[in-house]
Amino acid sequence: MKKKELVLDGLNCASCAAKIEENVKNLENVEGVELNFITKTLSVNVDDEDKIEEIKKLVKNIEPEVLVYEKNNKNEKNNENGHNHGDEEFNRKFEIIRLISALGIFLTALFVKEPVWLQISLYIIAYLISGGKVLIRSFKNIIRGNFFDENFLMSVATIGAFSIGEFPEAVGVMVFYEIGELLQDMAVDNSKKSIKALLDIRPDYANLLKNGKEIKVSPEEVKKGDLIIVKPGEKIPLDGFIVKGNSMVDTSALTGESVPRTIKENDEVMSGFINLNGVITIKVDKEYAESTISKILDMVENAAAKKAKTEKLITKFAKYYTPVVVFLAIALATLPPLITGASFNEWLYRALIFLVISCPCGLVVSIPLGYFAGVGALSKRGVLVKGGNYLERLKNLDIIIFDKTGTLTEGVFEVVDIKAFNNFKEKEILEIAAYAEKHSNHPIAESIKRKFGKNITKDNIEDYEEISGYGIKAKINKKEILVGNKKLMSMYGIKTPEIKYNGTIVFVAIEGKFAGYIEISDRIKPGVAEVIKNLKNLGIKKTVMLTGDNKKVAESVAKELEIDEYYAELLPGDKIKLFEKFINGVSTAFVGDGINDAPVLTRADVGIAMGGLGSDAAIEAADVVIMDDDISKLIDSIMISRKTLKITWQNIILVLGIKVLFLTLGALGKTDMWGAVFADVGVTLMAVFNTLRILKK
């Protein structure tokens, strides 16, 4: 199946969005359906291109005015826009003029007392100008069998008010409802712009070097292997390596790191960095679609599609809530007059107020926007969260499990000691170990080769075998060699002395004899101890460390950092087995490098990759990617998650509380249509503005 993304341009009805998503999910041979109301994109997996046309027809059936086209398909977008859709700014101005005109005519009608026919005519004109679109949409939806949306509620309420002679309120409610809807749309659009402004990292152009000439092109036009020039103040548009020049770059947009980074020839650079001073020439390593910046933007824009439990609950609530209140309104209009003989007009008026209040827009708009804001706020700090569901899970973690090397420690190993035994020499041990580690890119192997510092020829290496979790067996210079941990020595019956050490020990055996060992140290990252302490202050019940390193090193690190439990000398397959013991009935996070720990990252409730900048494996495996190596951002992630959930529930309580209050007042006849408009549109605006607090530090 292929993943397709459709843009639903002009989709402004949140309840309609939920209806579209539900109907598309019911289509055969369509999977992975996720509608992101905030970015107005519909993601689907289909095995047949004809399904896309079927989905487009389904969307049009529910929302005829919505323009549907495939994302990044410029031709289709231009055709749709050219045929049906004018300039967005022009449409907004037209809406403002339309509603100002309707408001002016409505106010004039309020002051015109005679003749009555003129007053009523002015009311009707104002009503049609302001509510014509609502009536048409409602009529079309009724024909298609789509009831219970906001257009239906407003149409029934205002036409009902007309029928009982409440002309001023019928027109006034429609005028101010539409003005409120316009203000609500503008507030939501501005909110989305504020969130996306945090990610103003998309490059606008690239300076392509072709035949010795510099050409300004779109980043999408640059191919792998092309040369581009980046001048001071410009964004680096694509990933690559510097082939000429040196400079300082601002990486804050990707990593949240405020200190500029020095770059020179042969250094790797990422799209989204900002060049600060020198002119640099870059050989492009990845096309734009595969670049770091493209993946980041795609992740952030699609994060809102992965709904949290709270969002799903609200969507399900809204689905049943609106029909229930419609039937309650019918009961309110008919039962009291039938049972008590009260005035039908009075109870009909109360029922109409009940309908206006009932629209659930405040919830279905502000809740997804809140999660989108939380994801955006973390992205600004260099933390990518793949969805609202993972943002929500960060709030209630019970256990956090850490990989050691590269996560808690710097992963920069150095040889600190070499000891020789049985008449072997230290230089001989180092040389043999360096040759044995020739084909390994593990940090420990790199430290040994770096200490040896000489060229290693492959000709001297025979019968090379890497034994996973143990070490290396090889024939070097015609001699049988073993280089690895104590378990490797035991496997071949080689006795080793008891050694006191604080680092990692690599044992060396030559021709079946113990030759000596190399001690290698790895430093704990600055500030890690403070992070562990702060995690416990945040209510994390247990911290655990898993490592393939020896027990003494693991014990030393765990003791210094005050980690609750540690497990050492683990083989690659042991981590996932051990991880299973922690997941019964508790919420777990695993923090690792995203490459070696992919299985555990995938298994955890929240998989967090450290130092994932530019690592495809990290971005693919993890739910949360910390784009630099700063483990303190784990604290930021939990804090912003809790802030997002706090404000989300504030909005839920605010909206439902005001609606329940005004629904009760409306049923008792203690409020009028103006109060109803406030309880519908006004409370939505309040919730949207409250959501923006998530973006504040």
N, C-alpha and C positions, 0 to 999 in steps of 0.2 A: 504493500500500500504506500501511496505517496502522500506526504503532508502538504496540504494546501492552506493558504491564508487568504481570506476574503475580507476586503474592507467594506463596511456597511456605512457608507457616507450619509450623514443626515439622520442616523438613529439616535433619537433623543428621549425615547420612551423606555424607561428601565423595565417596566412590566412587560412591554412588547419584546424587549431583548430576552427576557427569561422565557417567554413563549416561543420565540424563534429557536433558542437553544434546545428546548424540550422537544420541539417538533423535528428538528434536524437529527437529534439523537434517536428518534423513532424510525428514521429511514434505514432501509436495508443496505448492508455493505458500506456503512459509514461508521467510522470509529474515531475515538479521541476527540470528541466534539467539545470545544471550549469557547464560549463567547466572552470576550473582554469588552464590557460596556464602556469602560473608561477610554480605551484606545479605539473602540468601534471595530474590532477585528474578530473574525470567526475562524478558528483553526479546526480543520477536519483532516482525517486520513481516509482517502478513497482509492479504489483500485481501477476506477473507470472515470474518464474525463466527463462522460455524460452526467455523472452524479453532480458535478459542479453546476451544470445548467439546471438540474432539478432543484438543487439547494437555492439557487438564485430565484427561481420561480416561487419557491416556498416563502422566501424572505419577502418578495414582492407581494405575495398574497396577504401576508400579515401586515406589512408596512409598505404600501405602494410607492410612497415618496422617497424611500431609501434607495440610494444608488449602490449597486453591488458590483465590485470588480476585484480581480485578483491583485494582491499586494505586489508592488514592484513591477506590475505590468503597465508600463507608461502608455502604450497605445490604447489599451482598453480603458484606462482611466481618463485619457483625453477624450475618447469617443463618448464615454458616459457624461463627462462634464460638459462637453461641447453640445451634447444633444439635450440634456435635461437640467443641467445645474449651472447657475450663474456664479459669479464671483461671490465668495463668502462674505466679504466686507460689504458688498453691494446689498446682499440679502439682509444683512444685519441692519443696515441703514433703512432699507425698505420697511422692515418690521417696526423700527422705531417710529418712522413717519406714519405707518398704518395705525399704530396704537395711540400716538399723539392725536391723530385725527379723530379716532373713535372716542378718546377721552374728551376732546374739545366739544364734539357733538353731544356727548352724554351730559356734560356740564351745562351746555346751552339748554338741553331738554329739561333740566332740573329747574331752570329759571323761567321757562315758558309755561304759563298756566293756561292761557287762552290763545287760539282755539285748541280744544282738546285733541283734534285730529292731527294738528301740527306737532303737538308734544309727543303723541304716540308714534308719529312718523319718524321723528328724530330719534326716539328710543330704538325703533326697529332698525334704522340706518346704522346707528352706533353699534347695535347688537350684531348686525350682519358683518360690519367691517371688522369688529374685534373677534367675533366668534365664528365667522364663516368657515375658516379652516377646520376648527374643532368639529362643527356640524358635519362637514363633508367627510372628514376622517371617520367620525362616529358612524355615519350612514353607510360608508363603504365597509367598515368592519362588521356592522350588523348583517349586511348582505352576505358576507363571507362567514358569518357565524362566530365572529370574534367579539364577545361581550366583555363587560367588566373592566375595561381600561379607563384611564382618566378622561378620555374624550367622551366616552359613553356616560360617565358619571356627571360631567359638567353639562352635557347636552340635556340629559334628563332633568337635572336640578334647575337649570335656567328656563327651559321650556315649561317645566312645571310651575315655576314662579310666574311666568307670563300668563299661564292658564288661570291662575287665581288672582290676577290683577296686580301683582307685585312688580310693576314695570321697572321702577328705579333699581330695585335690588337685583332683578334678573339681569339687567344690562350692566349695572355696576359690578356685579360679581364676575361676569364674563370679561369685562374690560380689565379689571384689576387682577383677575386670574391670569390673563394673557400677559399683562405687564409683569406679574410675578414670575411667570414661566420664562419670560425673556431675561429678567434679572437672574433667575436661577441658572439658565443656560450660560449666561455671561460669567456668573460666579464659578460655575463648574469649569468652563473653558479657561478662565484665568487661573483657577487652581491647578489644572493640568499643565498649563504653561509654566506656572511656578515650579511644579515638580520637575518638568522636563528641562527647565532652565538649570537645574542642578546637574544635568547631564549634557550641558552644551559642549559636547566633545566631538560631535560629528564633523568631519572635515568637509569643507565646501569644494575644494579643488586640489589638484596635484600638479606640480611643475614637472612635466615629463621631458626628459632629455632624449631627443631623437635626431639622429644625423647631425649632432653637434649643436642643434638648436633647442631652445627651451619653449615648450608649448604648454599652455594652461588647459588642463582637461579635467573631466569628472574622475574621481577616484575609481569608479567602476570600470573605466576604460583602460586602466593600467594593468599590464599582464605581469605574471611572475618572471623575474629576470630583468625587467625594465629598470632603468636608472631614473631616479627623481631627485630634484633639488629642493631643499627646504631652507628658506631664508629666516633670519631672525624675526620672531613674532608670529611665525606661521605654525599651524598644527601639522604634525607628521601624519600624513593621510593613510599610510599603509605600513605593515610590518616589514622589517628588512634588516640589513647590515650596512654599517657605514663603510663606504669605500674611499671617501675623501673628506677631510676636514675634521674638526673637533668643536665641541660646543658645550653649553649647559642646557639641560632640559627640565621643564616643569612637569612632573609626573602626577601632580595632585589630582587631576581629573580621573585618573585610573586607580591610583593607590591611596589617595588621601594624604600622601606624604608631602609636607610643606617645603622641605629642604630640597633645592634643585640638585640634580644628578649630573656629574661630569661624564661626557661620552667622547669617544675617540674612534679612530679607524679600527674596523673589525668588531666593534661592539654591536650587540643586537639592540634595536629600538622598536618600540611598539607604536602602532597607530593610536592617536589621542594624546601623545606627549606634545608639549609646546616647546619649540626651539627658542631659546632665549637670546643667544648672541651670534655665534659663528654660522657661516654658510656651510651646509653639509650635503654630500651626495650619498644617496642610499640606493642599494641594490634591493629591489622588492623581492621578498621571500614568499609572500602569500597574496593572492588576489583579494580584492576588497571584501567579497562575501565570506572569505575564510579568515579575515583579519581579526585581531583582538577587539578593536573598536566595534566592528560589525556584530560580533558575538555578544559583546556587553550590551549594546543597545537593544539587540534582539531579546536578550534575556530579561532586561528591565521592562521593555514594552510588553512582553508576554507574561510577565510574572503575575499580573492581575488576573490572568485567565485561570491560573491554578488556585481555585477558591479555597479559602479557609473554612473550617466548620461553621464559624459564625456567619459567614457570607451565605453558605448553603442553607443554613437554618432560616435566614431572613428571606431568601428567595422562595423557599418552600412555604414560609409563613405568608408572604405576600400573595402567593398563588391561591391560598384558601381564604385569606382574610377578606379580599375584595368581594367575592361572591357572598360571603357570610353577611357583610355589612349591607349589601344590596337587599338581601332578603329581610334583614332586620329593619331596613328603611321601609320596605313594603309593609311589613307587619306594623311598624310605627304609624304608617299613614292610614291603615285600614282597621286594625283591631280596636283602638280606643273609640273611634266613632261608632263602630258596630256594637261594642259592649256597653259603652256609657252614653251613647247618643251625643257625644261632643261634636263640635264643629269639624267637618271634614277638611275645610280649607286650612284651619289652624294646624291640624295634625299632618296634613300634606306638606305644609310649609316647614314644620319641624323635620319631617322625613327628608326633604330636599336639603336642608342644612346638614343633616346627618350624612347624606351622600357626598357633599362637597368636602366635609371634614375627613372622610374615610380614605381618600387617596393615599397609598403608602409610599409616595415618591421620596419622602424624607429619608426613609430607610434604604430603599433600593438604590438611591444615588449616593448617599454619604458613606455607606459602609464600604463598598468597593473602592471609593475614592480614598478612604482612610488607609486601607492596605496598600494602595498604590503610593500614597504619600510616605508610608513607612519604608517601602522598598526603595523609593527615591532618596529618602534621607540617608539610608545606609549606603546606597551607591555612591553618594557624594563623599562618604568616608572611606571609600575603597573596599566596601563589602557588598558582594553581589548575592542577592537572595532570589532563588528561582521561582518563588511563588508565595502568595499570602498564606498558604497552608504551612509552609516552613517557617514563615515569620511568626505565625501563631504558636507553633511548637516550641520556638525558642523561649517563650515566656515561662513555660512550666517544666523545664528540664529538671530531672532528679539526679542523674549521674552523667558526668562528663568523663570520657575515656580518651586518653592522649597517647599518640605515638611519641616516642622519645626523640629520636634523631631527626633534626631539622624542624621539630615542632617545639619541644621544650629546650633542646640544646641547639647550638648554632649549626651543627652538622659540618663544621670546618675542622677536620681532624689533623693532628700534627704528631709526628713521631717524637716521643719524649725520652725514650730509653731503649737500648738494645743490649741483651745479655746473651753471652755465648756459653755453651756447655760442651763437655766431652771433646775437648781440644779443637773445637771449631772456632772460627774467628768472626767478630762482629760484622766486618765488611762482607764476608762470605754469606752470612745469614741475610743481610740486607739485600745483597745482589740476587740471591736465590728467591727471596720473597718478591722482589720487584719483577723478576722474570715470570714467576708464577701468577702474578696479578696483571700481567700484560694485557689480557683481554677483558678485564673487569673495569667498569666505570663507577664502582661503589666508592663513596667518599674515603673509606678506610684504605682501599686499594690505591686510590689516587694519592693519598698521603705518603704511602710507602714508595711509590714511583717518584714522587716529588723529592723525597729525602734521598733516594738513590741518585737522581739527577743526571743520569747518563742515558745514551741511546740504547734501546732494548731491541735486539734483532730476533726475528721470529725463527731463524734457522736453528737456534739452539734449543727450541721448545718442541717436544714431541709428546704424543699421547696425552693431550690436555683434556682434563675432565673436571667440570665444576660440580660439586656435590652440594645441592641446595641445603642451606641451613648449617652446613658443616665447614666447607672450605674447598680447597683445590688439590687435586692429585695430578701430577704431571711428571714427564721425564725431561730433565733439563741438563744439558751437557752430559748425556748418557747416564745420569743419576736419577733414581726414583725419589721424588720430592713430595712432601705433604706440607701444605700451608693452610692453617685454619684455626678453629677453636679447640678447646679441650676435648669435646666430644669426638672430633675427627681423630685426635691422637688415640683416644680410648678405642675407637672403632678398629684401629690397626694395631692395638696392643702395645702402644708406646707410652711408657710412664713419664709423667711430668712432675717436677717438684712443686711444692706448695709456695705460692708467690703472693706477697702483699702488694697490692697495686690499687690505683684509683681510676685508671683508664681502661681501655679495651686491650686485651692481650691477643696477639697473633702468634701461635706456636709454629715452629719450623722443625721438620724432621727430614734427615737426608740419609738415604739408603737404610731405612729402618731404625736409625738412631736419632734420639732427641738432640737437636743441634742448638736450640735456644729459643728466645722469644723476643718480640718487638712490642713495646708498650706504646699505645696511641691514646691521646686524650681528646676529649670533646667538651667544650665549655658550655655551661648553662647560659641561655640568653639573658641579657639584662632585663630586669623587670618581671620575669616570669613568676618569681616567688610572690610578688605583690598581686599579680593577676590571680593566682591560686587562692590567695587570702581573700581577695575581693569576691571571687566566685562563691566562696563559703558564706561571705557576708550577704550575698544576694539570695542565699537559701539553697544553693546546690548541696545535696545531701552527701554525695560521695564523689571523690576524684580518684581516677585509676590510671596507671601508666602501663603500657604494653611495650616490650622491646625484645629484639633478638639478641641484645647485648648480654654480657654475663651478669650473674647475680650481684656481685660486689659493686659493679658500676651502677646497676639499677637501684640497689639499696642506697648507695651514696646520693644519687640524684633525688630519689623519693624522699629521703630524710631531709635533705637541704630544702626541698620545695614544700615539705609537709603534705605530700600526697598520701591519701588514705591507704591505697593498696597498689602493689606493683607486681608484675609478672615478667620474668626474664628468660633469656635463652629460648625464645619462641621461634619455631620454624615458620616459614611463610603461611602454611595452612593452619597453624595453631591459633593465630589471632582471631579468625572468624569463629572457630570452635569455642574459644574462651569467651568471646564477646557474647555468645548465646546465653551464657549463665547470668548475664546482667539485665536481660530484656524482659523478664517476666513481671508484668504489671507496673513497670516504671518507664518513664520517658528518658531516652538515652541520646547522647550526642557523641560522635567520634570525631576527634580532631587529628588529622594526619596530612601527609604531603600530597594526597590525591593521585599518586601514580602507583606506588607499591601497596597502598592500602585501599585500593578501589573496592574490593569485595566488602570490607568492613564499612567503608563510607556509604555504600549502597544499602547495607543491612540496617544501619542506625536509623532512628527516628529522624535525626538531623545529622547529615554527613557534612563536616566542615573541612574544607581543604585550605591548608596554609601555604602561602607563597605561591599561589596559583597563576601568577601573571604570565600569560603566554603559554601556559600548559594546557593543551587540549584535553589530556587525560584528567586533570584536576577539574576543569570546567564541566566535563562530561559526567564524572562520577559523583561529584559533590552536590549537595542541596544549597550550600552556602560556600562562597569562595572569598577568602580574605586575600585581596589582590597583592598585598606585600607580605612581609614576614612578621608583621606586628601582632603578636598574640593578644595584646591589650584590647584589640578591636572586638574580641569575643565579648568583653564587658559591654562595649557600645551596642553590639548586636542584641544582647539580652535586654539592655535598658530601653532601646528604641522599640523592641518588640513589646515590652510591657507598656510603654507609653502609647503605642498604637492601639493595643487592646483596651487600655484604660479609656482613651478618647472614643474609641468605637462603642464601648458600652455606655459611655456618657451620652452619645448620640442616640443609641437605642432607647435608653431610659427617657431622654429628653423628648424624643419624637413620640414614643408610645404614651408617655405620661401626659403630654399636652393633648394628644388625640383623644385619649380616654376621658380626660377632663372635659374637653369641648364636645365630645360625643354625648356625654352625660348631660351637659348644659343644653345642648341642642335638643335632646329628647325631652328635657324638662321645660323647653321654651325660654331658657335663660340667656340665649345668645342669638345673634342674627347672622345674616349672610356674611357680613364683614368679619365677624369673629371666625366664621368658617373658612374664609379665604386665608386669614392669618394662620389658622390651624393646619392648613394644607401647604401653601406656598411659603409663608413666613417661617414656619418651623423648619422647612427644608433649607432655606437660606441660613438659618442659625446653625444647623448641623454642618453645612458645607464650610462655613467660616470657622467653626470649632475644629474641623478636621485639619485646617491649615496650621494649627498649633503643633502638629507632629513635625513640621519642617523646622521649627525653631529649636535652637540648641538650649 
